[in-house]
Amino acid sequence: MEIFTNDKHPATVPERVPLVLVAGGGSLPLKVYEACRRRGRPVLLVGLTGHADPKDWPADLEQVWIRLGKSGGTGAALLERGFRHICLAGHVRRPSLGSLWPDLKTAQFLTKVGAAALGDDGLLKAVLTECERMGAVVEAPDQVIGDDPAPVGVRGAHEPDETAWIDLRHAFAVAKALGSLDVGQGCVCQQGMVLALEAIEGTDAMVTRAGELRRDGRGGVLVKVAKPEQDRRVDLPTIGPRTVINAHAAGLRGIGYEAGATILLDVDEVIVRADRLGLFLVGLTPEEGA
C-alpha cells in the first residue's frame, strides 16, 4: 500500500499496521474501513458525534466517539496505546468556533493556530501539523482504499458540447478562485452565469440552491476542484452517486471535476447513473480551466 507521508512522497505501509479512522459523515469513511477489512488491517474508529452515524458501523468494531471541541486528549491517548497511523475521512458540518465549547486542550490548540482556524483548509492543515508533531503518520483516504484519483477526460456515454465546455471552464476558474480564499470547492454555472458557489452548506445544498435559481434553456454544470493549496491527504473533493442524482434533480447537464485531485466514490455506479440520467462526467485539467 502506498501513502503520502509527511514530505508528500509515496511510502509503503505494511498491511497490518493499525489505522485510526477519524470518521465524519457520508460513505467515504465506510469505504476506507471496508478496504482495511478486506486486507485484514486493524481499525480503530474515532467517530465524530453529530456527523458520523453510529448505526453505520458494526458493533464488533472498536469505537471511540468524540464531540468536536472535546477531543483535545484523544490523540495523546491513542499514541500511548501505540496507534501511529491516522486517516481523516468524511464530511463535517463545521460549527462556529463559539459553539464548540472546547475543552482546555482544544482551546489551547485553537489559540495556537489563530487565524488558520477561520478557513477549512487552514484549520485542517493545522490539525495535520499537530498530528505530525505528536508523531502520527497521516494517510490519505484514497490511498488507503487503493483508488487512483479520477482521470482526465469524459467518463461514460455523454459528452459536453461547446456551450457546456464554456460553462465548465468558467466554473473551474471560479471554483479555483473561491478555493484560493479557503471557502469552498464547487461552482455551478449556466449559460455563462454563476448560479451557486459552495460555502459552509456543502455540495448537496449548493446544487439544490442552483436548481432553484436555474434559467430557461440549456442546463448548467457542476464543477468540483481542489483548493490551490490543498493537502491531498484530507478533504479532497468527492463525487458519488448522490452527487449525480442531485445534479439531475437540479436540472444540470453534467459534472466536471479536477482530474488527479478528486475522489470518485463507487465510480462504476456514478458512470451508470450519469449515463441513465443523460449527464456527462468529465475530468478537467487546470489548463482547461484557464
Secondary structure as GFF3:
##gff-version 3
##sequence-region A 1 290
A	DSSP	beta_strand	2	4	.	.	.	ID=ss1
A	DSSP	beta_strand	10	12	.	.	.	ID=ss2
A	DSSP	beta_strand	19	23	.	.	.	ID=ss3
A	DSSP	alpha_helix	28	39	.	.	.	ID=ss4
A	DSSP	beta_strand	43	48	.	.	.	ID=ss5
A	DSSP	three_ten_helix	54	56	.	.	.	ID=ss6
A	DSSP	beta_strand	63	66	.	.	.	ID=ss7
A	DSSP	alpha_helix	74	80	.	.	.	ID=ss8
A	DSSP	beta_strand	85	89	.	.	.	ID=ss9
A	DSSP	three_ten_helix	97	99	.	.	.	ID=ss10
A	DSSP	alpha_helix	104	113	.	.	.	ID=ss11
A	DSSP	three_ten_helix	114	118	.	.	.	ID=ss12
A	DSSP	alpha_helix	120	133	.	.	.	ID=ss13
A	DSSP	beta_strand	137	139	.	.	.	ID=ss14
A	DSSP	alpha_helix	141	145	.	.	.	ID=ss15
A	DSSP	beta_strand	153	155	.	.	.	ID=ss16
A	DSSP	alpha_helix	162	180	.	.	.	ID=ss17
A	DSSP	beta_strand	186	190	.	.	.	ID=ss18
A	DSSP	beta_strand	193	197	.	.	.	ID=ss19
A	DSSP	alpha_helix	203	213	.	.	.	ID=ss20
A	DSSP	beta_strand	221	224	.	.	.	ID=ss21
A	DSSP	beta_strand	238	239	.	.	.	ID=ss22
A	DSSP	alpha_helix	241	249	.	.	.	ID=ss23
A	DSSP	beta_strand	254	258	.	.	.	ID=ss24
A	DSSP	beta_strand	263	264	.	.	.	ID=ss25
A	DSSP	alpha_helix	267	277	.	.	.	ID=ss26
A	DSSP	beta_strand	280	284	.	.	.	ID=ss27
###
